[in-house]
Each structure stands twice: as structure tokens, then as C-alpha cells.
Amino acid sequence: AAADLHHLFPADQEANSKRGNLPFGEVVDVVWRKGASLLGNDKYGNLVFEPPDAHKGEVARALFYVAAVYGLTLPDAEQAALSRWHKLDPVSADERARNDAISTFQENRNTFIDDPGLVDRVNGDG
């Protein structure tokens, strides 16, 4: 999973370092901010990282892909946030082109980009 291009993105070094291995979520009490990236507590009091709105859908689909391909379980609160982000930031032409490019090197695809409805079916919402 560590070298799987479907979930690797260029990132700001400071933001990436702040996130570390924290779950993604929706920050309600900000501890740190850089640009549109936030670190802080969610409504449950968990320390989480929130990426910029323009990147939330890509993050969601990348994590759903990793969970499905590598048999990982996402915590309920993180999965709920990612599902919302997937709906708020739909698949773009750039994201489809990135998926196409990765598939030429890696010889697999992120099916959550190819079939956005898969998120709801996997999460039991559709």
C-alpha cells in the first residue's frame, strides 16, 4: 500500500507532517491551520486532519480504494466524513485522467473513480 500511486498525492511538507497518521475528519476546534488544511478536534473530541475542500473527494476515494484493495477497516467517524466528502467533491475530469495515467504504470484502477456510485453500495447507502 505504501507505494500504491492511487493514494499518493503531492502534499505540503508541513501539512503532511502535522497529519502524520491521524484519521481524516471534520475539524470543529482548530489547533493548527495552513491555507485550507486544518488539524484539530472533531465533534467527538478526536484529533483529526481536514484537507482543503477542493481535495476532499480525491482523499475520500483514495481511502475507500485502499480500504477495499488492502482489506482495511475505516473507523466509523472517518468513513462518515469521507462519504460526505465524496458527495460534496465529485469526480473531476482531472481525477479521471490521473486514474488513467496511473493505470498505465500500475496496471490497476481506482474503481471508486470509475464508478462513483460504488461508495454508496460499499457503505450500504445505496
DSSP file with accessible surface (Angstrom, degrees, kcal/mol):
  #  RESIDUE AA STRUCTURE BP1 BP2  ACC     N-H-->O    O-->H-N    N-H-->O    O-->H-N    TCO  KAPPA ALPHA  PHI   PSI    X-CA   Y-CA   Z-CA
    1    1 A A    >         0   0   59      0, 0.0     3,-1.4     0, 0.0     6,-0.2   0.000 360.0 360.0 360.0 -32.3    0.0    0.0    0.0
    2    2 A A  T 3   +     0   0   92      1,-0.3     5,-0.0     3,-0.0     0, 0.0   0.787 360.0  35.6 -60.8 -28.7    2.9    2.4    0.8
    3    3 A A  T 3  S+     0   0   84      5,-0.0     2,-0.6     3,-0.0    -1,-0.3   0.304  83.8 124.0-108.2   8.8    3.8    2.6   -2.9
    4    4 A D    X   -     0   0    7     -3,-1.4     3,-1.6     1,-0.2     4,-0.2  -0.593  51.6-153.0 -75.3 115.0    0.4    2.5   -4.4
    5    5 A L  G >  S+     0   0   71     -2,-0.6     3,-1.0     1,-0.3    -1,-0.2   0.704  83.5  77.7 -64.2 -19.4    0.0    5.6   -6.6
    6    6 A H  G 3  S+     0   0    2      1,-0.2    -1,-0.3    96,-0.1    59,-0.1   0.689 106.2  31.3 -68.2 -15.4   -3.8    5.7   -6.2
    7    7 A H  G <  S+     0   0   51     -3,-1.6     2,-0.5    -6,-0.2    -1,-0.2   0.274  98.3  96.6-125.7  16.0   -3.5    7.1   -2.7
    8    8 A L    <   +     0   0   72     -3,-1.0    -5,-0.0    -4,-0.2    -6,-0.0  -0.900  46.9 169.7-106.2 130.6   -0.3    9.1   -3.0
    9    9 A F        -     0   0   56     -2,-0.5     2,-0.0    -3,-0.0    -3,-0.0  -0.969  42.6 -95.9-134.5 150.6   -0.6   12.8   -3.7
   10   10 A P        -     0   0  130      0, 0.0     2,-0.3     0, 0.0     0, 0.0  -0.415  54.2-175.9 -60.5 140.8    1.8   15.8   -3.7
   11   11 A A        -     0   0   66     -2,-0.0     2,-0.3    -3,-0.0     3,-0.0  -0.990  34.9 -98.9-143.9 152.5    1.5   17.5   -0.4
   12   12 A D     >  -     0   0   73     -2,-0.3     4,-2.9     1,-0.1     5,-0.2  -0.526  37.0-133.9 -65.5 130.0    2.7   20.5    1.6
   13   13 A Q  H  > S+     0   0  168     -2,-0.3     4,-2.3     1,-0.2     5,-0.2   0.905 102.4  46.9 -59.3 -44.5    5.5   19.1    3.8
   14   14 A E  H  > S+     0   0   88      2,-0.2     4,-2.5     1,-0.2    -1,-0.2   0.934 114.5  46.5 -65.6 -44.9    4.3   20.9    6.9
   15   15 A A  H  > S+     0   0    8      1,-0.2     4,-2.3     2,-0.2    -2,-0.2   0.922 112.8  50.4 -63.1 -42.3    0.7   19.8    6.5
   16   16 A N  H  X S+     0   0   96     -4,-2.9     4,-2.3     1,-0.2    -1,-0.2   0.902 111.4  48.5 -62.7 -40.8    1.8   16.2    5.7
   17   17 A S  H  < S+     0   0   95     -4,-2.3    -1,-0.2    -5,-0.2    -2,-0.2   0.912 110.6  50.8 -66.2 -42.2    4.0   16.2    8.8
   18   18 A K  H  < S+     0   0   92     -4,-2.5    -2,-0.2     1,-0.2    -1,-0.2   0.896 111.2  49.0 -62.8 -39.8    1.1   17.6   11.0
   19   19 A R  H >< S+     0   0   53     -4,-2.3     3,-2.8    -5,-0.2    -2,-0.2   0.931  76.6 154.6 -67.7 -44.4   -1.3   15.0    9.7
   20   20 A G  T 3< S-     0   0   38     -4,-2.3    -1,-0.2     1,-0.3    -2,-0.1  -0.316  80.2 -28.4  54.5-123.5    1.1   12.0   10.3
   21   21 A N  T 3  S+     0   0  164     -3,-0.1    -1,-0.3     2,-0.0    -2,-0.1   0.114  99.8 135.0-109.3  18.5   -1.1    9.0   10.7
   22   22 A L    <   -     0   0   42     -3,-2.8    26,-0.1    -4,-0.1    27,-0.0  -0.353  60.1-107.0 -65.6 150.2   -4.1   10.9   12.1
   23   23 A P        -     0   0   46      0, 0.0    26,-2.3     0, 0.0     2,-0.3  -0.320  33.2-109.2 -69.7 159.8   -7.5   10.0   10.7
   24   24 A F  B     +a   49   0A  22     24,-0.2     2,-0.3    35,-0.0    26,-0.2  -0.636  55.9 135.5 -84.2 149.0   -9.3   12.4    8.4
   25   25 A G        -     0   0    3     24,-1.9     2,-0.7    -2,-0.3    53,-0.1  -0.974  57.3 -72.1-174.0-176.1  -12.3   14.1    9.7
   26   26 A E        -     0   0   61     -2,-0.3    17,-0.4    24,-0.1     2,-0.3  -0.862  45.9-139.3-102.8 113.0  -14.2   17.4   10.0
   27   27 A V        +     0   0   18     -2,-0.7    15,-0.2     1,-0.2     3,-0.2  -0.535  31.5 164.9 -76.0 129.3  -12.5   19.8   12.4
   28   28 A V  S    S+     0   0  103     13,-3.1     2,-0.5    -2,-0.3    14,-0.2   0.560  76.7  43.8-113.3 -19.8  -14.7   21.8   14.8
   29   29 A D  E    S-B   41   0A  94     12,-1.8    12,-2.0     0, 0.0     2,-0.2  -0.897  85.6-145.4-128.5  98.6  -12.0   23.0   17.2
   30   30 A V  E     +B   40   0A  58     -2,-0.5    10,-0.3    10,-0.2     3,-0.1  -0.482  29.0 166.8 -74.0 129.8   -8.9   24.2   15.2
   31   31 A V  E    S+     0   0A  97      8,-3.3     2,-0.3     1,-0.4     9,-0.2   0.684  74.3   9.9-104.1 -35.1   -5.5   23.5   16.7
   32   32 A W  E     -B   39   0A  33      7,-2.2     7,-2.5     2,-0.0    -1,-0.4  -0.996  63.9-175.4-147.9 146.0   -3.4   24.3   13.6
   33   33 A R  E     +B   38   0A 152     -2,-0.3     2,-0.3     5,-0.2     5,-0.2  -0.997   9.5 173.6-144.6 138.3   -4.2   25.7   10.2
   34   34 A K  E >  S-B   37   0A  83      3,-2.1     3,-2.4    -2,-0.3     2,-0.2  -0.909  72.2 -44.9-142.6 117.9   -2.2   26.2    7.0
   35   35 A G  T 3  S-     0   0   67     -2,-0.3    -1,-0.0     1,-0.3     0, 0.0  -0.443 123.7 -25.6  59.7-125.1   -4.1   27.5    4.0
   36   36 A A  T 3  S+     0   0   59     -2,-0.2     2,-0.4    -3,-0.1    -1,-0.3   0.329 114.6 105.1-102.1   7.0   -7.2   25.4    3.9
   37   37 A S  E <   -B   34   0A  17     -3,-2.4    -3,-2.1    15,-0.1     2,-0.4  -0.723  52.7-166.9 -88.6 138.2   -5.8   22.4    5.7
   38   38 A L  E     -BC  33  50A  22     12,-2.7    12,-3.1    -2,-0.4     2,-0.4  -0.954  17.1-168.5-128.3 146.6   -6.9   22.0    9.3
   39   39 A L  E     +BC  32  49A  16     -7,-2.5    -8,-3.3    -2,-0.4    -7,-2.2  -0.997  43.4  90.3-128.1 133.1   -5.8   20.0   12.3
   40   40 A G  E    S-BC  30  48A   0      8,-2.2     8,-3.4    -2,-0.4     2,-0.3  -0.988  71.0 -41.2 171.8-164.0   -8.0   19.8   15.4
   41   41 A N  E     -BC  29  47A  48    -12,-2.0   -13,-3.1    -2,-0.3   -12,-1.8  -0.707  43.5-143.1 -94.8 140.9  -10.8   18.0   17.2
   42   42 A D    >   -     0   0   13      4,-2.4     3,-2.1    -2,-0.3   -15,-0.1  -0.223  45.2 -82.4 -85.8-175.6  -13.9   16.7   15.5
   43   43 A K  T 3  S+     0   0  145    -17,-0.4   -16,-0.1     1,-0.3    -1,-0.1   0.676 131.8  54.3 -67.2 -13.1  -17.3   16.8   17.2
   44   44 A Y  T 3  S-     0   0  146      2,-0.1    -1,-0.3    33,-0.0     3,-0.1   0.406 120.5-106.8 -96.3  -1.3  -16.4   13.6   19.1
   45   45 A G  S <  S+     0   0   51     -3,-2.1     2,-0.3     1,-0.3    -2,-0.1   0.512  73.4 141.2  88.0   5.8  -13.2   15.1   20.5
   46   46 A N        -     0   0   80      1,-0.1    -4,-2.4    -5,-0.0     2,-0.5  -0.610  58.1-117.5 -81.6 140.6  -10.9   13.1   18.3
   47   47 A L  E     + C   0  41A  75     -2,-0.3     2,-0.3    -6,-0.2    -6,-0.2  -0.673  50.6 164.5 -76.8 121.7   -7.8   14.7   16.9
   48   48 A V  E     - C   0  40A   3     -8,-3.4    -8,-2.2    -2,-0.5     2,-0.4  -0.891  35.9-125.3-136.9 165.5   -8.3   14.7   13.1
   49   49 A F  E     -aC  24  39A  13    -26,-2.3   -24,-1.9    -2,-0.3   -10,-0.2  -0.948  17.7-163.0-115.4 135.1   -6.9   16.2    9.9
   50   50 A E  E     - C   0  38A  24    -12,-3.1   -12,-2.7    -2,-0.4     3,-0.1  -0.963  10.3-150.7-120.3 117.3   -9.2   18.0    7.4
   51   51 A P        -     0   0    5      0, 0.0     5,-0.1     0, 0.0   -14,-0.1  -0.284  39.9 -71.9 -76.9 170.3   -7.8   18.6    3.9
   52   52 A P    >>  -     0   0   40      0, 0.0     3,-2.1     0, 0.0     4,-0.8  -0.260  45.4-114.4 -59.0 148.2   -8.8   21.6    1.7
   53   53 A D  G >4 S+     0   0  115      1,-0.3     3,-0.9     2,-0.2     4,-0.5   0.860 114.8  60.4 -52.1 -40.4  -12.4   21.3    0.3
   54   54 A A  G 34 S+     0   0   81      1,-0.2    -1,-0.3     2,-0.1     4,-0.2   0.627 111.6  39.5 -67.5 -10.9  -11.1   21.0   -3.3
   55   55 A H  G <> S+     0   0   56     -3,-2.1     4,-2.3     2,-0.1    -1,-0.2   0.445  87.7  94.5-115.2  -3.3   -9.2   17.8   -2.4
   56   56 A K  H <X S+     0   0   17     -3,-0.9     4,-2.6    -4,-0.8     5,-0.2   0.885  84.4  49.5 -63.1 -41.5  -11.7   16.1   -0.1
   57   57 A G  H  > S+     0   0    0     -4,-0.5     4,-2.7     2,-0.2     5,-0.2   0.924 111.1  49.9 -64.6 -41.7  -13.3   14.0   -2.8
   58   58 A E  H  > S+     0   0   33      2,-0.2     4,-2.3     1,-0.2    -2,-0.2   0.920 111.7  49.0 -62.6 -41.9  -10.0   12.7   -4.0
   59   59 A V  H  X S+     0   0    9     -4,-2.3     4,-2.5     2,-0.2     5,-0.2   0.939 111.8  49.7 -61.5 -46.3   -8.9   11.9   -0.4
   60   60 A A  H  X S+     0   0    0     -4,-2.6     4,-2.6     1,-0.2     5,-0.2   0.948 113.0  44.2 -59.5 -50.9  -12.2   10.0    0.2
   61   61 A R  H  X S+     0   0    0     -4,-2.7     4,-2.2     1,-0.2    -1,-0.2   0.876 112.4  53.4 -67.4 -32.8  -12.0    7.9   -3.0
   62   62 A A  H  X S+     0   0    4     -4,-2.3     4,-2.5    -5,-0.2    -1,-0.2   0.928 112.0  44.8 -65.6 -42.7   -8.3    7.2   -2.4
   63   63 A L  H  X S+     0   0   30     -4,-2.5     4,-2.7     2,-0.2    -2,-0.2   0.886 111.4  51.7 -71.8 -36.8   -9.0    5.9    1.1
   64   64 A F  H  X S+     0   0    8     -4,-2.6     4,-2.4    -5,-0.2    -1,-0.2   0.920 111.4  49.7 -63.1 -39.8  -12.0    3.9    0.0
   65   65 A Y  H  X S+     0   0    3     -4,-2.2     4,-3.1    -5,-0.2     5,-0.3   0.951 111.6  47.1 -60.2 -50.7   -9.8    2.3   -2.6
   66   66 A V  H  X S+     0   0   11     -4,-2.5     4,-2.5     1,-0.2     6,-0.4   0.921 112.4  50.1 -60.7 -44.1   -7.0    1.5   -0.1
   67   67 A A  H  X>S+     0   0   15     -4,-2.7     5,-1.4     1,-0.2     4,-0.7   0.931 115.7  42.6 -60.7 -43.7   -9.5    0.0    2.4
   68   68 A A  H  <5S+     0   0   63     -4,-2.4     3,-0.4    -5,-0.2    -2,-0.2   0.934 119.1  41.7 -69.4 -46.4  -11.1   -2.2   -0.3
   69   69 A V  H  <5S+     0   0   74     -4,-3.1    -2,-0.2     1,-0.2    -3,-0.2   0.880 124.7  34.6 -72.2 -36.6   -7.9   -3.3   -2.0
   70   70 A Y  H  <5S-     0   0   93     -4,-2.5    -1,-0.2    -5,-0.3    -2,-0.2   0.297 107.9-115.2-106.6  10.5   -5.9   -3.9    1.1
   71   71 A G  T  <5 +     0   0   64     -4,-0.7     2,-0.2    -3,-0.4    -3,-0.2   0.827  59.6 154.8  65.5  35.0   -8.7   -5.2    3.4
   72   72 A L      < -     0   0   98     -5,-1.4     2,-0.5    -6,-0.4    -1,-0.2  -0.638  38.1-136.0 -94.8 153.5   -8.6   -2.3    5.9
   73   73 A T        -     0   0  134     -2,-0.2     3,-0.0    -5,-0.0    -5,-0.0  -0.935  13.9-144.5-109.0 126.8  -11.4   -1.1    8.0
   74   74 A L        -     0   0   19     -2,-0.5   -10,-0.0     1,-0.1     5,-0.0  -0.726  28.8-105.5 -86.9 137.4  -12.0    2.6    8.3
   75   75 A P     >  -     0   0   74      0, 0.0     4,-2.9     0, 0.0     5,-0.2  -0.292  32.9-114.2 -57.3 147.7  -13.3    3.9   11.7
   76   76 A D  H  > S+     0   0  139      1,-0.2     4,-2.4     2,-0.2     5,-0.2   0.881 114.4  49.0 -54.5 -46.0  -17.0    4.8   11.6
   77   77 A A  H  > S+     0   0   32      2,-0.2     4,-2.0     1,-0.2    -1,-0.2   0.906 114.1  46.3 -64.2 -40.3  -16.5    8.6   12.1
   78   78 A E  H  > S+     0   0   18      2,-0.2     4,-2.8     1,-0.2     5,-0.2   0.936 111.9  50.9 -67.7 -42.8  -13.8    8.7    9.4
   79   79 A Q  H  X S+     0   0   53     -4,-2.9     4,-2.3     1,-0.2    -2,-0.2   0.906 109.6  51.0 -61.3 -40.6  -15.9    6.7    6.9
   80   80 A A  H  X S+     0   0   40     -4,-2.4     4,-1.9    -5,-0.2    -1,-0.2   0.928 112.0  46.3 -63.8 -43.8  -18.9    9.0    7.5
   81   81 A A  H  X S+     0   0    2     -4,-2.0     4,-2.6     1,-0.2    -2,-0.2   0.934 112.3  50.5 -64.2 -44.5  -16.8   12.1    6.8
   82   82 A L  H  X S+     0   0    0     -4,-2.8     4,-2.5     1,-0.2    -1,-0.2   0.884 107.7  53.6 -62.4 -38.2  -15.2   10.5    3.7
   83   83 A S  H  X S+     0   0    9     -4,-2.3     4,-1.5    -5,-0.2    -1,-0.2   0.916 110.3  47.2 -62.9 -41.4  -18.7    9.6    2.4
   84   84 A R  H  X S+     0   0  100     -4,-1.9     4,-2.4     1,-0.2    -2,-0.2   0.921 112.1  50.0 -64.6 -43.3  -19.8   13.2    2.8
   85   85 A W  H  X S+     0   0    0     -4,-2.6     4,-2.1     1,-0.2    -2,-0.2   0.888 105.4  57.0 -63.5 -38.7  -16.7   14.5    1.1
   86   86 A H  H  < S+     0   0   14     -4,-2.5    -1,-0.2     1,-0.2    -2,-0.2   0.906 112.3  42.1 -58.1 -40.9  -17.2   12.1   -1.8
   87   87 A K  H  < S+     0   0  111     -4,-1.5    -2,-0.2     1,-0.2    -1,-0.2   0.863 115.1  49.1 -75.5 -36.6  -20.6   13.6   -2.4
   88   88 A L  H  < S+     0   0  137     -4,-2.4    -2,-0.2     1,-0.3    -1,-0.2   0.769 119.2  37.4 -75.2 -25.9  -19.5   17.2   -1.9
   89   89 A D  S  < S-     0   0   31     -4,-2.1    -1,-0.3    -5,-0.2     3,-0.1  -0.744  86.4-162.2-128.4  80.6  -16.5   16.9   -4.3
   90   90 A P        -     0   0   86      0, 0.0   -33,-0.1     0, 0.0   -32,-0.1  -0.086  36.9 -73.4 -63.7 164.3  -17.5   14.7   -7.2
   91   91 A V        -     0   0   21     -5,-0.1     2,-0.2   -34,-0.1    22,-0.0  -0.324  55.1-154.0 -57.4 131.5  -15.0   13.0   -9.6
   92   92 A S     >  -     0   0   43     -3,-0.1     4,-2.2     1,-0.1     5,-0.2  -0.625  28.8-107.7-104.9 168.7  -13.5   15.5  -11.9
   93   93 A A  H  > S+     0   0   79      1,-0.2     4,-2.5    -2,-0.2     5,-0.2   0.884 121.5  54.0 -61.9 -38.1  -12.0   15.2  -15.4
   94   94 A D  H  > S+     0   0  135      2,-0.2     4,-2.3     1,-0.2    -1,-0.2   0.893 107.3  50.1 -63.6 -39.9   -8.5   15.7  -13.9
   95   95 A E  H  > S+     0   0   10      2,-0.2     4,-2.3     1,-0.2    -2,-0.2   0.906 110.7  49.4 -66.6 -39.3   -9.1   12.9  -11.4
   96   96 A R  H  X S+     0   0  105     -4,-2.2     4,-2.4     2,-0.2    -2,-0.2   0.921 111.1  50.0 -64.0 -41.9  -10.3   10.6  -14.2
   97   97 A A  H  X S+     0   0   53     -4,-2.5     4,-2.6     2,-0.2    -2,-0.2   0.896 109.8  50.8 -64.2 -39.2   -7.1   11.5  -16.2
   98   98 A R  H  X S+     0   0   71     -4,-2.3     4,-2.8     2,-0.2     5,-0.2   0.921 109.5  50.8 -63.5 -42.5   -4.9   10.8  -13.2
   99   99 A N  H  X S+     0   0    1     -4,-2.3     4,-2.2     1,-0.2    -2,-0.2   0.923 110.8  49.3 -60.7 -43.0   -6.6    7.4  -12.8
  100  100 A D  H  X S+     0   0   79     -4,-2.4     4,-1.1     2,-0.2    -2,-0.2   0.924 112.2  47.8 -61.0 -46.2   -6.0    6.6  -16.4
  101  101 A A  H >X S+     0   0   49     -4,-2.6     4,-0.9     1,-0.2     3,-0.6   0.924 111.6  49.3 -64.3 -44.0   -2.3    7.6  -16.2
  102  102 A I  H >X S+     0   0   12     -4,-2.8     4,-3.3     1,-0.2     3,-0.8   0.905 104.7  59.4 -62.4 -38.4   -1.7    5.6  -13.0
  103  103 A S  H 3X S+     0   0   25     -4,-2.2     4,-1.5     1,-0.3    -1,-0.2   0.812  98.6  58.5 -64.2 -26.5   -3.3    2.5  -14.6
  104  104 A T  H << S+     0   0   98     -4,-1.1    -1,-0.3    -3,-0.6    -2,-0.2   0.841 118.4  30.6 -71.3 -29.7   -0.7    2.6  -17.4
  105  105 A F  H << S+     0   0  161     -4,-0.9    -2,-0.2    -3,-0.8    -1,-0.2   0.851 131.6  32.1 -90.6 -42.9    2.1    2.2  -14.8
  106  106 A Q  H  < S-     0   0   52     -4,-3.3    -3,-0.2     2,-0.2    -2,-0.2   0.601  93.0-135.9 -96.3 -16.5    0.4    0.2  -12.1
  107  107 A E  S  < S+     0   0  170     -4,-1.5     2,-0.3    -5,-0.5    -4,-0.2   0.795  73.2  82.6  61.4  33.0   -2.0   -1.8  -14.2
  108  108 A N        -     0   0   55     -6,-0.2     2,-0.3    -9,-0.1    -2,-0.2  -0.954  65.0-137.0-151.1 169.4   -4.9   -1.4  -12.0
  109  109 A R        -     0   0   82     -2,-0.3     2,-1.0    -3,-0.1     3,-0.1  -0.888  22.5-113.3-128.3 157.2   -7.6    1.3  -11.5
  110  110 A N    >>  -     0   0    3     -2,-0.3     4,-1.7     1,-0.2     3,-1.6  -0.812  29.1-165.0 -87.1 105.0   -9.3    3.0   -8.6
  111  111 A T  H 3> S+     0   0   71     -2,-1.0     4,-2.4     1,-0.3     7,-0.2   0.707  82.7  68.6 -68.3 -18.3  -12.8    1.7   -9.1
  112  112 A F  H 34 S+     0   0    4    -51,-0.2    -1,-0.3     2,-0.2     7,-0.2   0.698 104.8  43.6 -73.6 -17.6  -14.3    4.4   -6.8
  113  113 A I  H <4 S+     0   0    4     -3,-1.6    -2,-0.2   -52,-0.1    -1,-0.2   0.851 115.1  47.2 -87.1 -44.3  -13.3    6.9   -9.5
  114  114 A D  H  < S+     0   0   65     -4,-1.7    -2,-0.2     1,-0.3    -3,-0.2   0.848 129.2  24.2 -64.2 -35.5  -14.6    4.8  -12.4
  115  115 A D    ><  -     0   0   64     -4,-2.4     3,-2.4    -5,-0.2     4,-0.3  -0.734  67.2-179.2-133.3  82.2  -17.9    4.1  -10.6
  116  116 A P  T >  S+     0   0   42      0, 0.0     3,-1.2     0, 0.0     4,-0.5   0.788  80.1  67.4 -57.5 -26.1  -18.6    6.8   -8.1
  117  117 A G  T 3> S+     0   0   29      1,-0.2     4,-1.8     2,-0.2     3,-0.3   0.684  80.7  79.9 -67.1 -15.0  -21.8    5.0   -7.0
  118  118 A L  H <> S+     0   0   36     -3,-2.4     4,-2.9    -7,-0.2     5,-0.3   0.848  81.5  64.5 -61.8 -32.5  -19.7    2.2   -5.6
  119  119 A V  H <> S+     0   0    0     -3,-1.2     4,-2.3    -4,-0.3     6,-0.2   0.950 105.5  43.2 -57.0 -49.2  -19.1    4.3   -2.5
  120  120 A D  H  4>S+     0   0   42     -4,-0.5     5,-2.9    -3,-0.3     6,-1.2   0.898 114.4  50.3 -65.6 -39.1  -22.7    4.2   -1.5
  121  121 A R  H ><5S+     0   0  128     -4,-1.8     3,-0.8     4,-0.2    -2,-0.2   0.921 113.3  44.9 -67.3 -40.4  -23.0    0.5   -2.4
  122  122 A V  H 3<5S+     0   0   86     -4,-2.9    -1,-0.2     1,-0.2    -2,-0.2   0.890 115.8  47.0 -69.8 -38.1  -20.0   -0.4   -0.3
  123  123 A N  T 3<5S-     0   0   27     -4,-2.3    -1,-0.2    -5,-0.3    -2,-0.2   0.408 115.8-113.9 -84.9   1.7  -21.1    1.7    2.6
  124  124 A G  T < 5S+     0   0   65     -3,-0.8    -3,-0.2    -4,-0.4    -4,-0.1   0.696  86.9 113.8  76.2  19.1  -24.6    0.4    2.5
  125  125 A D      <       0   0   98     -5,-2.9    -4,-0.2    -6,-0.2    -5,-0.1   0.369 360.0 360.0-100.3   0.8  -26.1    3.7    1.5
  126  126 A G              0   0   82     -6,-1.2    -2,-0.0    -7,-0.1    -8,-0.0  -0.867 360.0 360.0-146.1 360.0  -27.3    2.7   -2.0
